[in-house]
Amino acid sequence: MPQSRILAAVDLGPHSRTVIERALSQAAVHDATVTVIHCAERTTDGLRSLLAGFDDPALVDARVVEGDPATTIVALADALDARAIIVGASNRSFLEQVFRGSVTVALSRRSKRPILVARTPVLSDYRYALVAVDVDRPVAPVAAAVRRVLGPVQAEVFTVLDSAIRLQMTVAEAMPDDIEVYEKEVVQTAYATLIKAAGEVAEPGWAPRAKVAEGVPSREIRHRMEVSGSDILVLQPEARGVFLRALIGSLTEEMLARPQDCDLLILPAQA
């Protein structure tokens, strides 16, 4: 059976070394090899200089290629049958990402492979993954993908319910019995869904935890990251057309655009 491959895409910016270090760390977890790619208009000595400080047998290939970065990276990842694509944090400001676009956002829309965004220094393997899920979509495949991509990292499946419902009930001075029904039918059902999914993917010595919160998703996710001590956030965007993305936005793209003190794992979009 051929050894699996990890593709590390670098732009020779300040985060490039972190990208390669994380790729090698993940390669060690999966007994994989690493290919490094840099998209440029012409061959440069920059990639050679970057790799000079690495002496790891897992790093087997490095290429400088021309073309649109997202298109080129996806094509090479497919050709290599890469386990994952690892990229770094964007060097562009929030406004530049909005108006000029982001390579990572483009990858998240096009790639059928997991994308790991390495934003923090590589001090160790990942310890705790917060897996943000939507209970209206299948949860077990997301949790299983986290185990498959990150290895036996501790994981927590986490969902955020819309707090507007409870607020409306409070404003309407709903009876205690009505609030109890809401608690049972919405909150407890969501929690039961997560528990069931965690049980479906559990293995000896490994099983995801489950947590439900109410509020604004991006805000609650950040809070839960701090409380749980997570060092990587896992998201799976919903497959949407350009019009819907412009109209209602994307949680994944929002989290990508804002600086975070954690790495991100973006799973292929779910229809």
BARO-586983 format. One line per 10 residues: number of its first residue (from 1); their letters; for each residue z negated, y, x negated of N, C-alpha, C, CB. Coordinates in steps of 0.05 Angstrom, whole numbers, padded with zeros to 5 digits, m for minus. Glycine has a CB too. Example, Ala and Ser with C-alpha at 12.3 -4.5 7.8 and 13.67 -1.06 7.14 Angstrom:
BEGIN
1 = AS = m00156,m00114,m00264,m00156,m00090,m00246,m00156,m00066,m00264,m00181,m00089,m00226; m00142,m00045,m00257,m00143,m00021,m00273,m00157,00001,m00258,m00114,m00012,m00282
END
This chain:
BEGIN
1 = MPQSRILAAV = 00000,m00024,m00017,00000,00000,00000,00000,00025,m00018,m00025,00000,00019; 00019,00043,m00014,00020,00067,m00031,m00004,00085,m00028,00045,00083,m00025; m00012,00098,m00050,m00035,00115,m00050,m00029,00140,m00033,m00043,00124,m00079; m00049,00149,m00017,m00044,00172,00000,m00043,00197,m00016,m00066,00174,00022; m00031,00218,m00005,m00026,00243,m00019,m00038,00266,m00004,00004,00247,m00023; m00049,00285,m00019,m00059,00311,m00008,m00041,00333,m00020,m00089,00315,m00015; m00032,00351,m00003,m00016,00373,m00012,m00032,00399,m00013,00009,00377,00007; m00034,00411,m00037,m00049,00436,m00040,m00029,00459,m00044,m00068,00434,m00064; m00029,00478,m00025,m00010,00500,m00027,m00024,00525,m00037,00002,00506,00001; m00015,00536,m00059,m00028,00559,m00072,m00009,00583,m00073,m00038,00552,m00100
11 = DLGPHSRTVI = m00020,00607,m00073,m00004,00631,m00075,m00010,00646,m00102,m00010,00650,m00052; m00025,00633,m00120,m00033,00644,m00146,m00053,00667,m00143,m00009,00653,m00161; m00064,00671,m00119,m00084,00691,m00114,m00111,00682,m00122,m00084,00700,m00085; m00132,00698,m00116,m00159,00692,m00125,m00171,00666,m00113,m00177,00714,m00118; m00160,00656,m00091,m00171,00632,m00079,m00156,00607,m00087,m00169,00635,m00048; m00136,00609,m00104,m00120,00586,m00111,m00136,00564,m00126,m00096,00595,m00129; m00153,00572,m00144,m00169,00552,m00158,m00187,00537,m00138,m00187,00566,m00180; m00198,00551,m00119,m00215,00538,m00099,m00198,00517,m00083,m00227,00558,m00079; m00173,00524,m00077,m00156,00505,m00062,m00152,00479,m00078,m00128,00518,m00056; m00147,00482,m00104,m00142,00458,m00120,m00168,00442,m00123,m00131,00465,m00148
21 = ERALSQAAVH = m00190,00456,m00127,m00216,00442,m00130,m00223,00426,m00105,m00238,00462,m00136; m00218,00438,m00081,m00223,00424,m00056,m00204,00401,m00052,m00221,00444,m00033; m00179,00404,m00060,m00160,00383,m00058,m00168,00359,m00075,m00132,00392,m00066; m00178,00364,m00099,m00187,00343,m00116,m00212,00330,m00106,m00192,00353,m00145; m00230,00346,m00094,m00254,00335,m00081,m00247,00316,m00059,m00272,00358,m00071; m00228,00324,m00042,m00220,00307,m00020,m00205,00283,m00030,m00202,00323,00000; m00190,00286,m00051,m00176,00263,m00063,m00195,00242,m00072,m00158,00272,m00086; m00218,00250,m00083,m00238,00231,m00092,m00250,00216,m00068,m00260,00246,m00107; m00253,00230,m00046,m00264,00217,m00022,m00246,00195,m00011,m00269,00238,00001; m00220,00200,m00013,m00200,00182,m00001,m00184,00166,m00021,m00182,00198,00017
31 = DATVTVIHCA = m00191,00168,m00047,m00176,00154,m00067,m00146,00162,m00065,m00179,00123,m00065; m00142,00188,m00064,m00115,00199,m00060,m00106,00214,m00085,m00114,00217,m00035; m00081,00221,m00086,m00071,00238,m00107,m00063,00266,m00096,m00046,00226,m00121; m00060,00285,m00113,m00056,00313,m00105,m00029,00323,m00115,m00079,00331,m00114; m00014,00336,m00098,00010,00351,m00105,00004,00380,m00100,00036,00341,m00090; 00010,00398,m00119,00006,00427,m00116,00033,00440,m00113,m00009,00439,m00141; 00036,00458,m00093,00060,00472,m00088,00056,00502,m00088,00073,00463,m00061; 00074,00516,m00100,00074,00546,m00099,00101,00555,m00090,00066,00558,m00127; 00102,00571,m00069,00128,00581,m00058,00133,00608,m00071,00127,00583,m00027; 00155,00610,m00086,00162,00635,m00099,00192,00638,m00100,00150,00635,m00128
41 = ERTTDGLRSL = 00201,00663,m00104,00229,00668,m00105,00242,00658,m00132,00235,00698,m00102; 00225,00655,m00152,00235,00645,m00177,00213,00631,m00192,00247,00668,m00195; 00220,00614,m00211,00200,00599,m00226,00183,00619,m00243,00214,00578,m00244; 00157,00614,m00243,00139,00631,m00259,00121,00614,m00275,00123,00650,m00240; 00108,00627,m00294,00088,00612,m00311,00061,00612,m00298,00087,00625,m00339; 00058,00626,m00275,00032,00629,m00262,00020,00602,m00254,00034,00646,m00238; 00036,00584,m00243,00026,00558,m00235,00017,00542,m00259,00046,00543,m00218; 00032,00543,m00280,00025,00528,m00304,m00002,00538,m00315,00047,00530,m00325; m00006,00564,m00315,m00031,00575,m00325,m00054,00567,m00307,m00029,00605,m00326; m00050,00567,m00281,m00071,00560,m00262,m00080,00531,m00266,m00061,00563,m00233
51 = LAGFDDPALV = m00061,00513,m00271,m00067,00485,m00273,m00078,00477,m00301,m00043,00468,m00267; m00076,00495,m00320,m00084,00489,m00347,m00114,00481,m00349,m00079,00513,m00366; m00130,00492,m00331,m00158,00486,m00332,m00167,00461,m00318,m00173,00509,m00321; m00148,00446,m00307,m00154,00422,m00292,m00146,00397,m00308,m00141,00422,m00264; m00165,00378,m00310,m00159,00353,m00324,m00169,00331,m00306,m00173,00352,m00352; m00153,00324,m00286,m00160,00304,m00267,m00136,00286,m00262,m00171,00317,m00240; m00139,00260,m00265,m00116,00242,m00261,m00105,00242,m00233,m00124,00214,m00269; m00121,00252,m00214,m00111,00252,m00186,m00090,00274,m00182,m00134,00257,m00167; m00089,00294,m00200,m00070,00315,m00198,m00044,00306,m00212,m00080,00342,m00211; m00025,00296,m00196,m00002,00282,m00207,00024,00298,m00207,00002,00256,m00193
61 = DARVVEGDPA = 00025,00321,m00192,00050,00334,m00188,00046,00363,m00181,00066,00320,m00165; 00063,00381,m00191,00062,00409,m00185,00091,00420,m00184,00045,00425,m00207; 00096,00436,m00163,00123,00445,m00159,00123,00475,m00151,00136,00429,m00137; 00143,00489,m00161,00149,00516,m00152,00175,00515,m00137,00151,00536,m00176; 00175,00523,m00112,00198,00520,m00095,00204,00547,m00081,00194,00498,m00074; 00229,00550,m00073,00237,00574,m00059,00238,00569,m00029,00264,00584,m00069; 00238,00591,m00013,00241,00588,00016,00217,00599,00031,00245,00559,00023; 00219,00600,00057,00197,00608,00074,00173,00590,00069,00206,00608,00104; 00150,00601,00063,00127,00584,00055,00119,00564,00076,00104,00602,00050; 00116,00572,00101,00107,00553,00122,00127,00530,00125,00102,00567,00148
71 = TTIVALADAL = 00152,00537,00127,00173,00517,00131,00174,00498,00107,00201,00531,00135; 00173,00509,00083,00174,00493,00059,00150,00474,00056,00177,00510,00034; 00127,00485,00062,00102,00468,00060,00102,00446,00080,00077,00486,00064; 00110,00451,00105,00111,00430,00125,00131,00409,00117,00118,00442,00153; 00155,00417,00108,00175,00398,00100,00166,00380,00077,00201,00413,00092; 00153,00391,00057,00143,00375,00035,00121,00357,00044,00134,00393,00012; 00103,00367,00061,00081,00350,00071,00092,00326,00086,00062,00366,00089; 00113,00330,00101,00125,00308,00116,00139,00288,00097,00146,00319,00136; 00153,00299,00076,00166,00282,00057,00147,00265,00042,00183,00299,00038; 00123,00276,00035,00103,00261,00020,00085,00244,00038,00086,00281,00005
81 = DARAIIVGAS = 00088,00248,00065,00070,00235,00084,00041,00242,00077,00074,00204,00085; 00036,00268,00072,00010,00278,00063,m00012,00273,00083,00012,00307,00056; m00035,00265,00073,m00058,00262,00090,m00067,00288,00102,m00081,00249,00074; m00065,00310,00087,m00073,00336,00096,m00060,00357,00078,m00104,00339,00095; m00059,00381,00089,m00049,00405,00074,m00074,00423,00069,m00026,00420,00090; m00078,00431,00044,m00100,00448,00038,m00090,00475,00029,m00119,00435,00016; m00100,00496,00041,m00091,00523,00034,m00116,00540,00030,m00073,00536,00057; m00112,00565,00021,m00135,00583,00016,m00138,00604,00036,m00132,00595,m00012; m00158,00620,00034,m00162,00643,00051,m00140,00663,00047,m00190,00656,00047; m00132,00677,00068,m00111,00697,00066,m00120,00721,00050,m00102,00706,00094
91 = NRSFLEQVFR = m00102,00732,00033,m00109,00756,00018,m00102,00781,00034,m00094,00756,m00008; m00090,00778,00057,m00082,00801,00073,m00106,00810,00091,m00058,00794,00091; m00106,00836,00097,m00126,00847,00115,m00120,00837,00143,m00126,00878,00114; m00140,00842,00161,m00137,00833,00189,m00112,00846,00201,m00162,00841,00205; m00107,00872,00197,m00084,00885,00208,m00058,00875,00196,m00086,00915,00204; m00058,00869,00171,m00034,00857,00158,m00027,00830,00170,m00037,00855,00128; m00048,00815,00176,m00043,00788,00188,m00032,00791,00216,m00069,00772,00189; m00042,00812,00231,m00032,00816,00258,m00003,00824,00258,m00049,00837,00272; 00004,00843,00241,00031,00855,00242,00052,00840,00225,00030,00884,00234; 00042,00828,00203,00061,00814,00185,00059,00784,00187,00056,00823,00156
101 = GSVTVALSRR = 00039,00775,00201,00037,00746,00204,00020,00733,00181,00064,00733,00205; 00013,00709,00185,m00003,00694,00166,00010,00667,00162,m00033,00691,00176; 00012,00658,00137,00024,00632,00131,00007,00610,00144,00026,00628,00100; m00019,00613,00143,m00036,00592,00154,m00033,00590,00184,m00066,00598,00147; m00031,00613,00198,m00026,00612,00227,00001,00599,00232,m00026,00641,00239; 00022,00605,00217,00048,00593,00220,00046,00563,00216,00068,00605,00201; 00030,00554,00196,00027,00526,00191,00013,00512,00214,00010,00521,00165; m00008,00526,00225,m00023,00514,00248,m00005,00510,00272,m00047,00532,00255; 00016,00526,00275,00034,00523,00298,00055,00502,00293,00047,00550,00303; 00062,00496,00268,00084,00479,00262,00077,00451,00252,00102,00492,00242
111 = SKRPILVART = 00055,00450,00238,00048,00425,00224,00037,00403,00243,00028,00430,00202; 00045,00379,00238,00034,00356,00253,00012,00342,00237,00056,00336,00260; 00004,00356,00215,m00017,00345,00197,m00041,00363,00196,m00005,00340,00169; m00064,00353,00190,m00088,00370,00189,m00085,00391,00167,m00113,00353,00183; m00095,00415,00172,m00095,00437,00152,m00123,00444,00146,m00079,00461,00163; m00131,00442,00120,m00158,00450,00112,m00156,00476,00098,m00170,00427,00093; m00170,00496,00108,m00171,00523,00096,m00196,00525,00079,m00170,00545,00118; m00191,00525,00052,m00213,00526,00033,m00221,00555,00027,m00206,00511,00007; m00243,00563,00038,m00252,00591,00036,m00276,00595,00018,m00258,00603,00062; m00291,00574,00013,m00317,00577,m00001,m00316,00561,m00027,m00340,00567,00016
121 = PVLSDYRYAL = m00332,00568,m00047,m00332,00553,m00072,m00339,00524,m00068,m00352,00566,m00092; m00327,00507,m00083,m00331,00478,m00081,m00355,00470,m00098,m00306,00462,m00089; m00378,00468,m00084,m00403,00460,m00098,m00409,00430,m00094,m00426,00477,m00088; m00398,00419,m00072,m00403,00391,m00066,m00383,00382,m00044,m00432,00386,m00058; m00384,00357,m00037,m00369,00348,m00014,m00381,00361,00011,m00369,00317,m00011; m00366,00362,00033,m00377,00373,00058,m00401,00357,00067,m00355,00374,00079; m00420,00371,00078,m00445,00359,00088,m00446,00357,00118,m00469,00373,00077; m00437,00379,00132,m00441,00380,00161,m00417,00394,00173,m00467,00394,00168; m00403,00381,00192,m00380,00393,00205,m00387,00399,00234,m00356,00374,00203; m00381,00424,00242,m00383,00432,00270,m00356,00429,00282,m00395,00462,00272
131 = VAVDVDRPVA = m00354,00413,00303,m00328,00406,00315,m00327,00419,00342,m00323,00375,00317; m00313,00442,00344,m00312,00456,00370,m00290,00443,00388,m00305,00487,00365; m00299,00435,00411,m00280,00420,00429,m00281,00432,00457,m00288,00390,00430; m00260,00425,00472,m00257,00432,00500,m00261,00407,00516,m00229,00446,00506; m00282,00406,00533,m00288,00381,00548,m00268,00375,00569,m00316,00384,00561; m00249,00394,00575,m00228,00388,00594,m00205,00373,00580,m00218,00414,00606; m00207,00369,00554,m00187,00354,00540,m00201,00330,00526,m00172,00372,00519; m00186,00310,00518,m00199,00286,00505,m00214,00295,00480,m00178,00265,00498; m00239,00286,00479,m00257,00294,00456,m00258,00272,00435,m00285,00299,00467; m00257,00247,00443,m00260,00225,00423,m00238,00226,00402,m00259,00199,00438
141 = PVAAAVRRVL = m00213,00231,00408,m00192,00232,00387,m00198,00254,00366,m00165,00237,00399; m00210,00276,00375,m00216,00298,00357,m00238,00289,00337,m00225,00323,00372; m00259,00277,00348,m00281,00267,00331,m00272,00246,00312,m00304,00256,00349; m00254,00228,00322,m00244,00207,00304,m00227,00219,00282,m00227,00187,00321; m00212,00240,00288,m00195,00253,00267,m00212,00266,00246,m00177,00274,00280; m00235,00277,00254,m00253,00289,00234,m00263,00268,00215,m00278,00303,00248; m00271,00245,00225,m00280,00223,00208,m00258,00214,00189,m00290,00199,00225; m00234,00213,00200,m00211,00203,00184,m00203,00223,00162,m00187,00199,00203; m00205,00249,00168,m00196,00269,00148,m00218,00276,00128,m00187,00294,00163; m00243,00279,00138,m00265,00288,00120,m00282,00266,00109,m00282,00307,00135
151 = GPVQAEVFTV = m00279,00242,00119,m00296,00221,00109,m00322,00220,00125,m00301,00223,00080; m00343,00207,00114,m00368,00203,00129,m00387,00227,00129,m00383,00179,00118; m00376,00251,00135,m00392,00275,00136,m00407,00276,00162,m00374,00300,00133; m00432,00286,00162,m00446,00290,00187,m00430,00309,00205,m00475,00300,00182; m00428,00302,00231,m00412,00318,00249,m00426,00323,00275,m00385,00305,00253; m00419,00345,00287,m00430,00353,00314,m00408,00363,00331,m00452,00375,00311; m00404,00349,00354,m00384,00359,00374,m00398,00380,00391,m00372,00335,00391; m00385,00402,00394,m00397,00426,00406,m00378,00439,00425,m00406,00446,00384; m00387,00445,00449,m00370,00459,00468,m00385,00483,00480,m00362,00440,00491; m00370,00503,00486,m00381,00528,00497,m00371,00531,00526,m00373,00553,00480
161 = LDSAIRLQMT = m00389,00533,00545,m00382,00537,00573,m00382,00567,00579,m00402,00523,00591; m00365,00574,00598,m00362,00602,00605,m00388,00613,00619,m00338,00606,00625; m00401,00632,00606,m00426,00642,00617,m00422,00660,00641,m00440,00658,00595; m00397,00667,00648,m00391,00684,00671,m00400,00671,00697,m00361,00691,00672; m00399,00644,00698,m00407,00631,00723,m00437,00635,00728,m00401,00600,00721; m00453,00631,00708,m00482,00635,00712,m00488,00664,00717,m00497,00625,00686; m00474,00682,00704,m00478,00711,00709,m00472,00718,00738,m00461,00728,00690; m00450,00707,00748,m00442,00712,00776,m00463,00701,00795,m00415,00700,00782; m00474,00678,00789,m00495,00667,00806,m00520,00684,00806,m00502,00638,00797; m00527,00695,00782,m00550,00712,00780,m00546,00738,00796,m00556,00719,00750
171 = VAEAMPDDIE = m00523,00751,00793,m00517,00775,00807,m00517,00771,00837,m00490,00787,00798; m00507,00748,00845,m00506,00741,00874,m00533,00731,00884,m00485,00720,00879; m00553,00731,00866,m00580,00721,00874,m00579,00693,00886,m00594,00741,00893; m00565,00675,00872,m00563,00648,00881,m00590,00635,00883,m00545,00632,00862; m00593,00617,00902,m00617,00602,00906,m00622,00583,00883,m00617,00587,00933; m00648,00578,00877,m00654,00559,00855,m00640,00532,00858,m00684,00555,00854; m00637,00523,00883,m00624,00497,00887,m00595,00498,00878,m00625,00489,00917; m00581,00521,00883,m00554,00525,00874,m00551,00524,00844,m00542,00550,00886; m00570,00538,00831,m00570,00538,00802,m00575,00510,00790,m00591,00558,00791; m00593,00496,00804,m00598,00468,00795,m00573,00451,00797,m00621,00456,00811
181 = VYEKEVVQTA = m00558,00455,00819,m00533,00440,00822,m00514,00446,00800,m00520,00446,00850; m00512,00472,00793,m00494,00481,00771,m00503,00467,00745,m00495,00511,00768; m00529,00467,00740,m00539,00455,00716,m00531,00426,00714,m00570,00458,00714; m00534,00412,00737,m00529,00383,00737,m00499,00377,00736,m00541,00371,00762; m00483,00392,00751,m00455,00385,00754,m00438,00396,00731,m00444,00395,00780; m00446,00418,00719,m00429,00430,00698,m00441,00425,00670,m00426,00460,00703; m00465,00435,00666,m00477,00433,00639,m00483,00403,00632,m00503,00449,00638; m00496,00389,00649,m00502,00361,00643,m00477,00343,00641,m00521,00349,00664; m00457,00350,00658,m00432,00334,00656,m00418,00339,00630,m00414,00342,00679; m00418,00364,00620,m00406,00370,00594,m00420,00355,00572,m00406,00400,00589
191 = YATLIKAAGE = m00447,00356,00573,m00462,00342,00553,m00457,00312,00553,m00492,00348,00556; m00456,00301,00577,m00451,00272,00580,m00423,00265,00569,m00453,00263,00610; m00404,00283,00572,m00377,00278,00562,m00377,00277,00532,m00358,00300,00571; m00392,00295,00519,m00394,00295,00490,m00409,00270,00480,m00409,00320,00480; m00430,00262,00493,m00445,00238,00485,m00428,00213,00487,m00471,00235,00503; m00412,00212,00508,m00394,00189,00512,m00373,00188,00490,m00381,00190,00540; m00362,00211,00484,m00341,00211,00463,m00353,00204,00436,m00328,00239,00461; m00377,00214,00430,m00390,00207,00405,m00395,00177,00402,m00417,00223,00402; m00403,00165,00425,m00408,00136,00425,m00382,00120,00420,m00420,00128,00451; m00360,00130,00430,m00334,00116,00427,m00325,00115,00399,m00313,00130,00445
201 = VAEPGWAPRA = m00331,00135,00383,m00321,00136,00355,m00343,00129,00335,m00311,00164,00349; m00367,00123,00344,m00389,00117,00326,m00383,00092,00309,m00415,00113,00341; m00393,00092,00284,m00390,00070,00266,m00418,00064,00255,m00370,00075,00243; m00423,00040,00244,m00449,00034,00232,m00457,00056,00212,m00449,00007,00218; m00479,00070,00217,m00488,00090,00199,m00476,00118,00203,m00483,00082,00171; m00458,00120,00222,m00445,00146,00227,m00440,00150,00257,m00419,00149,00211; m00448,00172,00268,m00442,00180,00295,m00445,00210,00298,m00461,00164,00316; m00427,00223,00312,m00429,00252,00316,m00453,00259,00335,m00403,00264,00327; m00464,00282,00331,m00484,00292,00349,m00469,00308,00371,m00505,00310,00335; m00484,00317,00391,m00471,00332,00413,m00488,00356,00421,m00468,00314,00438
211 = KVAEGVPSRE = m00474,00378,00427,m00488,00403,00434,m00471,00419,00453,m00495,00420,00409; m00484,00431,00474,m00470,00448,00493,m00483,00476,00493,m00471,00436,00522; m00467,00497,00494,m00477,00524,00496,m00461,00539,00517,m00476,00539,00468; m00472,00562,00525,m00458,00580,00544,m00454,00607,00531,m00473,00582,00571; m00431,00619,00536,m00426,00646,00525,m00397,00650,00517,m00443,00650,00501; m00393,00668,00498,m00366,00674,00487,m00361,00654,00465,m00364,00704,00478; m00339,00639,00466,m00335,00617,00446,m00338,00626,00417,m00308,00606,00450; m00324,00647,00409,m00324,00655,00381,m00353,00662,00372,m00305,00678,00375; m00367,00676,00389,m00394,00685,00383,m00413,00661,00381,m00404,00705,00404; m00411,00643,00401,m00429,00619,00401,m00423,00600,00378,m00426,00604,00428
221 = IRHRMEVSGS = m00397,00598,00371,m00390,00581,00348,m00402,00592,00322,m00359,00579,00345; m00400,00618,00318,m00412,00630,00294,m00442,00625,00293,m00406,00660,00293; m00455,00629,00317,m00484,00625,00318,m00492,00596,00312,m00495,00633,00346; m00476,00577,00324,m00482,00549,00320,m00477,00541,00291,m00465,00532,00338; m00458,00553,00278,m00453,00547,00250,m00477,00554,00233,m00428,00563,00240; m00489,00578,00239,m00513,00587,00224,m00537,00568,00229,m00520,00615,00232; m00541,00562,00255,m00564,00546,00262,m00563,00517,00251,m00567,00544,00293; m00539,00506,00252,m00536,00478,00244,m00532,00475,00213,m00512,00465,00258; m00526,00497,00200,m00521,00496,00171,m00494,00483,00165,m00543,00481,00158; m00475,00485,00183,m00449,00473,00179,m00434,00487,00156,m00432,00474,00204
231 = DILVLQPEAR = m00420,00471,00140,m00404,00483,00119,m00374,00481,00124,m00410,00470,00092; m00366,00469,00147,m00338,00468,00155,m00337,00468,00185,m00324,00443,00143; m00318,00484,00196,m00313,00486,00224,m00287,00472,00231,m00313,00515,00234; m00287,00455,00251,m00263,00440,00259,m00253,00450,00286,m00269,00410,00260; m00228,00457,00287,m00215,00467,00311,m00189,00452,00316,m00210,00498,00310; m00183,00449,00341,m00157,00438,00349,m00144,00456,00369,m00160,00408,00360; m00124,00472,00360,m00111,00491,00379,m00096,00476,00401,m00092,00509,00364; m00093,00490,00423,m00078,00480,00446,m00049,00488,00442,m00089,00490,00473; m00030,00470,00446,m00002,00477,00443,00006,00496,00465,00016,00451,00444; 00013,00520,00457,00021,00541,00476,00047,00554,00466,m00001,00562,00479
241 = GVFLRALIGS = 00062,00565,00484,00086,00580,00477,00079,00607,00467,00105,00582,00501; 00099,00621,00456,00094,00648,00445,00083,00667,00466,00121,00659,00434; 00093,00665,00491,00084,00683,00512,00055,00680,00518,00101,00679,00537; 00046,00655,00521,00018,00649,00527,00000,00658,00504,00013,00620,00534; 00008,00653,00479,m00008,00662,00457,m00012,00692,00457,00005,00652,00430; 00010,00706,00463,00008,00735,00464,m00009,00745,00487,00036,00748,00466; m00009,00730,00509,m00023,00739,00533,m00053,00734,00531,m00011,00725,00557; m00060,00710,00523,m00089,00702,00524,m00100,00696,00497,m00092,00678,00542; m00083,00697,00476,m00094,00693,00449,m00100,00664,00443,m00118,00710,00446; m00111,00660,00419,m00118,00633,00410,m00144,00635,00394,m00095,00622,00392
251 = LTEEMLARPQ = m00163,00618,00402,m00189,00617,00388,m00185,00610,00358,m00208,00597,00401; m00167,00591,00353,m00162,00583,00325,m00152,00606,00309,m00142,00560,00324; m00132,00621,00320,m00121,00643,00305,m00141,00666,00302,m00096,00654,00319; m00159,00669,00322,m00180,00689,00320,m00199,00682,00297,m00196,00692,00346; m00207,00657,00295,m00225,00648,00274,m00211,00649,00246,m00235,00620,00279; m00185,00645,00245,m00171,00647,00220,m00169,00676,00210,m00143,00636,00223; m00166,00695,00229,m00162,00723,00222,m00188,00736,00212,m00151,00738,00245; m00211,00727,00223,m00236,00739,00215,m00249,00724,00192,m00255,00738,00239; m00261,00739,00173,m00274,00726,00151,m00297,00709,00160,m00283,00746,00130; m00299,00685,00148,m00321,00666,00155,m00333,00656,00130,m00311,00643,00173
261 = DCDLLILPAQ = m00359,00650,00131,m00372,00638,00108,m00371,00608,00109,m00401,00648,00106; m00348,00597,00116,m00345,00568,00117,m00315,00561,00115,m00357,00557,00144; m00310,00536,00109,m00283,00527,00109,m00275,00519,00138,m00279,00503,00090; m00248,00517,00142,m00238,00510,00169,m00220,00485,00166,m00222,00533,00181; m00223,00467,00185,m00204,00445,00187,m00190,00448,00214,m00218,00417,00185; m00163,00452,00213,m00147,00455,00237,m00132,00430,00242,m00128,00480,00235; m00138,00416,00263,m00124,00391,00270,m00098,00398,00285,m00142,00373,00288; m00078,00380,00284,m00053,00386,00298,m00058,00393,00327,m00034,00362,00296; m00042,00412,00337,m00046,00421,00365,m00043,00399,00385,m00025,00443,00371; m00059,00401,00406,m00059,00381,00427,m00045,00393,00452,m00088,00372,00434
271 = A = m00026,00379,00462,m00011,00389,00485,m00029,00389,00510,00014,00372,00490
END
